[in-house]
Amino acid sequence: MKSTDDKMKFVELRASGMSYRKIAAETGISRNTLRKWNNELLDEIEAERAERTLEVRAAFALDHESRLERLSKILERLDSAIDSADFSQMPPDKLLTCRAIYAANLEKALPEAPKVDKIAGFTEEDLENLKSRIAAGCASVAEAERAAAINKRLKDAKSGVENKTFDDIFNSTFL
C-alpha cells in the first residue's frame, strides 16, 4: 500500500509535466499504479498545474514590468538627447525618414479622432449620414448641395496630396 505522501509527490511531479516513466524511475512506483493515480487525482493534478501557471505568470509579470520600466527610462534619456540635438546638419532624406517614423508612432499612440473637413467642420461620418438621408429623400436641397461641396473638397484634398512632389512635401513639412 502506497502512502499519501507518495500520492502527493506523484501529483507534484505529474503537474510539473514529468512522464510516467520518469516518475516511476524516481519513486519506484509502477507505471500502472501511476496511471491509476492519474485518473483518481486528475483534479488535484490540474489544480497544481494551474497554481504553478499562476506563479510563473506572476513572476513573468514582475519581470515584464521591470523591463518596461527600464525601457521607459532609456526612452526618456533618448528623448532628452533628441530634444537637445541639432538637426540642422542632418541630410533632408534622413530628416524626412525620422519625421515619418515619429509621426507614424505618434499616430499609433493617439486615440482615433474623427476626420474633419477643415472648411465645413463635418466629419466623414457626418457626411456619410447626410448621404444616407439624401438617398432616403429625407434631406433638403441645401443639405444635398452642402454634401456635394464637402465631398468635392475631400476628393480635391486627397488628389492634392497625391500630386505633390518631394520638394512640396519637404517644404511644407520642414520650412
C-alpha positions as CSV (number, residue, x, y, z in Angstrom):
1,M,0.0,0.0,0.0
2,K,1.4,3.4,-1.0
3,S,1.3,6.3,1.3
4,T,-0.5,9.6,1.0
5,D,3.0,11.3,0.7
6,D,3.7,9.1,-2.3
7,K,0.5,10.3,-4.0
8,M,1.2,13.9,-3.2
9,K,4.7,13.6,-4.6
10,F,3.1,12.0,-7.7
11,V,0.7,15.0,-8.1
12,E,3.6,17.4,-7.9
13,L,5.7,15.5,-10.4
14,R,2.9,14.9,-12.8
15,A,1.8,18.6,-12.6
16,S,5.3,19.6,-13.5
17,G,5.0,17.7,-16.7
18,M,7.0,14.7,-15.8
19,S,6.3,11.4,-17.7
20,Y,5.1,8.2,-16.0
21,R,8.4,6.5,-16.9
22,K,10.5,9.2,-15.1
23,I,8.2,9.3,-12.1
24,A,8.4,5.5,-11.9
25,A,12.2,5.7,-12.0
26,E,12.3,8.4,-9.3
27,T,9.7,6.9,-6.9
28,G,10.0,3.2,-7.6
29,I,6.2,3.0,-8.1
30,S,4.9,1.0,-11.2
31,R,3.6,2.9,-14.2
32,N,0.3,1.1,-14.0
33,T,-0.2,2.4,-10.4
34,L,0.8,5.9,-11.6
35,R,-1.8,5.8,-14.4
36,K,-4.4,4.7,-11.9
37,W,-3.5,7.5,-9.6
38,N,-3.5,9.9,-12.5
39,N,-7.2,9.1,-13.2
40,E,-8.0,9.3,-9.4
41,L,-6.1,12.5,-8.8
42,L,-6.7,14.3,-12.0
43,D,-8.5,17.3,-10.3
44,E,-5.6,17.7,-7.9
45,I,-3.0,17.5,-10.7
46,E,-4.9,20.1,-12.7
47,A,-5.2,22.4,-9.7
48,E,-1.4,22.1,-9.1
49,R,-0.7,22.9,-12.7
50,A,-3.0,25.9,-12.5
51,E,-1.2,27.1,-9.4
52,R,2.2,26.7,-11.0
53,T,1.0,28.5,-14.1
54,L,-0.2,31.4,-11.9
55,E,3.2,31.5,-10.1
56,V,5.0,31.6,-13.4
57,R,2.7,34.3,-14.8
58,A,3.2,36.4,-11.6
59,A,6.9,36.1,-11.9
60,F,6.8,37.0,-15.6
61,A,4.6,40.0,-14.9
62,L,7.1,41.3,-12.4
63,D,9.9,40.7,-14.8
64,H,7.9,42.2,-17.7
65,E,7.0,45.3,-15.5
66,S,10.7,45.8,-14.6
67,R,11.7,45.6,-18.3
68,L,9.0,48.1,-19.3
69,E,10.2,50.4,-16.6
70,R,13.8,50.1,-17.7
71,L,12.8,50.7,-21.4
72,S,10.8,53.7,-20.4
73,K,13.8,55.2,-18.6
74,I,16.0,54.6,-21.6
75,L,13.4,56.1,-23.9
76,E,13.2,59.2,-21.7
77,R,17.0,59.6,-22.0
78,L,16.8,59.2,-25.7
79,D,14.0,61.8,-25.9
80,S,16.1,64.2,-23.9
81,A,19.1,63.6,-26.2
82,I,16.8,64.2,-29.2
83,D,15.4,67.3,-27.7
84,S,18.9,68.8,-27.4
85,A,20.1,67.5,-30.8
86,D,21.0,69.9,-33.6
87,F,19.1,68.6,-36.7
88,S,20.3,71.4,-39.0
89,Q,23.3,69.3,-40.1
90,M,21.2,66.2,-40.8
91,P,20.6,65.5,-44.5
92,P,17.0,66.1,-45.7
93,D,16.3,62.5,-46.6
94,K,17.2,61.4,-43.1
95,L,15.1,64.2,-41.6
96,L,12.1,63.0,-43.7
97,T,12.6,59.4,-42.6
98,C,12.9,60.3,-38.9
99,R,9.8,62.5,-39.2
100,A,7.8,59.8,-40.9
101,I,8.8,57.3,-38.2
102,Y,7.9,59.6,-35.4
103,A,4.7,60.7,-37.0
104,A,3.6,57.1,-37.5
105,N,4.4,56.3,-33.9
106,L,2.5,59.3,-32.7
107,E,-0.5,58.4,-34.8
108,K,-0.4,54.9,-33.3
109,A,-0.3,56.2,-29.8
110,L,-3.1,58.7,-30.2
111,P,-6.7,57.6,-29.9
112,E,-8.6,57.5,-33.2
113,A,-10.1,61.0,-33.9
114,P,-12.8,61.6,-36.3
115,K,-11.6,63.0,-39.6
116,V,-12.9,66.5,-40.0
117,D,-13.4,68.5,-43.2
118,K,-11.4,71.6,-42.2
119,I,-13.6,74.0,-44.2
120,A,-17.1,72.8,-43.4
121,G,-16.4,71.2,-39.9
122,F,-18.0,68.0,-41.0
123,T,-16.7,64.6,-40.0
124,E,-16.6,61.9,-42.6
125,E,-19.3,60.1,-40.5
126,D,-21.5,63.2,-40.7
127,L,-21.0,63.2,-44.5
128,E,-22.0,59.5,-44.7
129,N,-25.1,60.1,-42.6
130,L,-26.1,63.1,-44.8
131,K,-25.6,61.0,-47.9
132,S,-27.9,58.3,-46.4
133,R,-30.5,60.9,-45.6
134,I,-30.3,62.3,-49.2
135,A,-30.6,58.8,-50.6
136,A,-33.7,58.2,-48.5
137,G,-35.2,61.5,-49.6
138,C,-35.1,63.0,-46.1
139,A,-32.6,65.8,-46.7
140,S,-33.2,69.3,-48.0
141,V,-31.8,70.6,-51.3
142,A,-29.4,72.9,-49.3
143,E,-28.1,69.9,-47.3
144,A,-27.6,68.0,-50.6
145,E,-25.6,70.8,-52.1
146,R,-23.6,71.1,-48.9
147,A,-22.8,67.4,-49.0
148,A,-21.7,67.6,-52.7
149,A,-19.4,70.6,-51.8
150,I,-17.9,68.7,-48.9
151,N,-17.4,65.6,-50.9
152,K,-15.7,67.6,-53.7
153,R,-13.4,69.3,-51.2
154,L,-12.4,65.9,-49.7
155,K,-11.7,64.5,-53.1
156,D,-9.7,67.6,-54.1
157,A,-7.7,67.4,-50.8
158,K,-6.9,63.7,-51.4
159,S,-5.8,64.2,-55.0
160,G,-3.8,67.3,-54.0
161,V,-1.6,65.1,-51.7
162,E,-1.1,62.6,-54.4
163,N,0.1,65.2,-56.9
164,K,2.7,66.8,-54.6
165,T,6.3,66.5,-55.4
166,F,9.1,65.5,-52.9
167,D,10.1,69.2,-52.7
168,D,6.5,70.3,-51.9
169,I,6.2,67.7,-49.1
170,F,9.6,68.6,-47.7
171,N,9.0,72.4,-47.9
172,S,5.5,72.1,-46.3
173,T,6.9,69.8,-43.6
174,F,10.2,71.5,-42.6
175,L,10.2,75.1,-43.9
